[in-house]
Amino acid sequence: MDRPTGAVVRTSDLVKTYPAGRTRRGTPGTPPVRASDGVSVTVHRGEIFGLLGPNGAGKSTLVRQLTGLLRPDSGSVHVLGHDLVRHPDRAARLLAYLGQESSALDELTVSLAVETTARLRGLELREARRERDTVIEELELGEIAGRPLKKLSGGQRRLACVATALVGERPLLVLDEPTTGMDPVARRAVWAAVDRRRAERGASVVLVTHNVIEAETVLDRVAVMDRGRVIACDTPGGLKALVGDDVRLDLVWRERAPLEVAEVAALAADAAMSGRRWTLRLTPQAARDAVTAVTGGPAFAALDDFTLATPSLEDVYLALGGRTEGLVKA
Ligand SMILES: Nc1ncnc2c1ncn2[C@@H]1O[C@H](COP(=O)(O)OP(=O)(O)OP(=O)(O)O)[C@@H](O)[C@H]1O
């Protein structure tokens, strides 16, 4: 897609270290954590930009700095040309932020929470109510619009919080795991609404996720984070090209792998093993040979299931040396 090149977000060499935990006499404190370790990212206008990585990679720390909520130790953050390290108060006019926890509006009904947020973002009463009604319909919140947030299920409450993030037309939406706890219908409604803000109003979106499937389908570009650093940044397709033509072979054994079969023993060295599941990255020819070996010979009786797939972002992540814990597949 043709996009204007203007940067909406530009961070340069951000460093943030959380200080060491306090020690009680005789007990060791927690060490300091460098949660941002020289992070430079640029988000363009009209782009859905993802931050992907396992728990503790530094995604939330980064978005809290680019929303002016957390001051970096060093480095710069510019949003639409405004220096948010110097002027964090300007963030409220430039962006809407949905954090992981959002309990400030818990006492209000869904409808009032959305309307109040719209008013706080400067809309006149009539306009605020019009936007409220639009977003409530868009996210199919009508049935629960009259109920207080604190009495909703986790997924419903999250959806109501997304609704508050979408009113008031901010040019930048920063969403930290927006679809946590939602069912597939709600998730689809959220992605459609986010995409509409981008397509119809040119909004830009920074989206934190550790859901690999979600990342592949909705994001234009992805920064892969690990231990406070961006270890790769590209389109999902560009990232997948890093792992070349390799395919992924998953083998699931009924009880245990038949290591007495020579072909299976040969595969063991390169397999990432998780219980009864082996995962291998192989060239297409090697994968064909492996499938022939495990489905044709004596290994077949021990095999429960197998799948052959083109690379996913998870494979990219592994190839880059990342850790898999916390990367969710569903
Ligand atoms: N307030 C804090 N004080 C001390 N350490 C912190 C604080 N907040 C985060 N950390 C640490 O900083 C690192 C990065 O945390 P952060 O929340 O940014 O990760 P994340 O990628 O958003 O993780 P998750 O996917 O679990 O939300 C982690 O090691 C975390 O334990």
The ligand as an SDF file (V2000), in Angstrom:
LIG
                    3D

 31 33  0  0  0  0  0  0  0  0999 V2000
    7.9010   -1.5530   37.8380 N   0  0  0  0  0  0  0  0  0  0  0  0
    8.8760   -2.4350   37.6270 C   0  0  0  0  0  0  0  0  0  0  0  0
    9.8900   -2.5880   38.5170 N   0  0  0  0  0  0  0  0  0  0  0  0
   10.8870   -3.4620   38.3010 C   0  0  0  0  0  0  0  0  0  0  0  0
   10.9840   -4.2660   37.2170 N   0  0  0  0  0  0  0  0  0  0  0  0
   10.0100   -4.1740   36.2980 C   0  0  0  0  0  0  0  0  0  0  0  0
    8.9020   -3.2540   36.4450 C   0  0  0  0  0  0  0  0  0  0  0  0
    8.0820   -3.3910   35.3750 N   0  0  0  0  0  0  0  0  0  0  0  0
    8.6480   -4.3380   34.5920 C   0  0  0  0  0  0  0  0  0  0  0  0
    9.7980   -4.8170   35.1310 N   0  0  0  0  0  0  0  0  0  0  0  0
   10.7200   -5.8110   34.5450 C   0  0  0  0  0  0  0  0  0  0  0  0
   11.1680   -5.3080   33.2900 O   0  0  0  0  0  0  0  0  0  0  0  0
   11.2030   -6.3420   32.3100 C   0  0  0  0  0  0  0  0  0  0  0  0
   10.3140   -5.9510   31.1360 C   0  0  0  0  0  0  0  0  0  0  0  0
    8.9550   -5.9390   31.5790 O   0  0  0  0  0  0  0  0  0  0  0  0
    7.7470   -5.5480   30.6150 P   0  0  0  0  0  0  0  0  0  0  0  0
    6.5040   -5.5030   31.4350 O   0  0  0  0  0  0  0  0  0  0  0  0
    8.1240   -4.3590   29.8200 O   0  0  0  0  0  0  0  0  0  0  0  0
    7.7180   -6.8190   29.6330 O   0  0  0  0  0  0  0  0  0  0  0  0
    6.6020   -7.2680   28.5570 P   0  0  0  0  0  0  0  0  0  0  0  0
    7.3500   -7.6450   27.3290 O   0  0  0  0  0  0  0  0  0  0  0  0
    5.5650   -6.2260   28.4290 O   0  0  0  0  0  0  0  0  0  0  0  0
    6.0150   -8.5740   29.2490 O   0  0  0  0  0  0  0  0  0  0  0  0
    4.5220   -9.2220   29.2270 P   0  0  0  0  0  0  0  0  0  0  0  0
    4.3870   -9.8720   27.8760 O   0  0  0  0  0  0  0  0  0  0  0  0
    4.5850  -10.2270   30.3190 O   0  0  0  0  0  0  0  0  0  0  0  0
    3.5430   -8.1300   29.4690 O   0  0  0  0  0  0  0  0  0  0  0  0
   10.7870   -7.6140   33.0300 C   0  0  0  0  0  0  0  0  0  0  0  0
   11.9600   -8.2790   33.4260 O   0  0  0  0  0  0  0  0  0  0  0  0
   10.0180   -7.1170   34.2420 C   0  0  0  0  0  0  0  0  0  0  0  0
   10.1230   -8.0300   35.3090 O   0  0  0  0  0  0  0  0  0  0  0  0
  1  2  1  0
  2  3  1  0
  2  7  2  0
  3  4  2  0
  4  5  1  0
  5  6  2  0
  6  7  1  0
  6 10  1  0
  7  8  1  0
  8  9  2  0
  9 10  1  0
 10 11  1  0
 11 12  1  0
 11 30  1  0
 12 13  1  0
 13 14  1  0
 13 28  1  0
 14 15  1  0
 15 16  1  0
 16 17  2  0
 16 18  1  0
 16 19  1  0
 19 20  1  0
 20 21  2  0
 20 22  1  0
 20 23  1  0
 23 24  1  0
 24 25  2  0
 24 26  1  0
 24 27  1  0
 28 29  1  0
 28 30  1  0
 30 31  1  0
M  END
$$$$
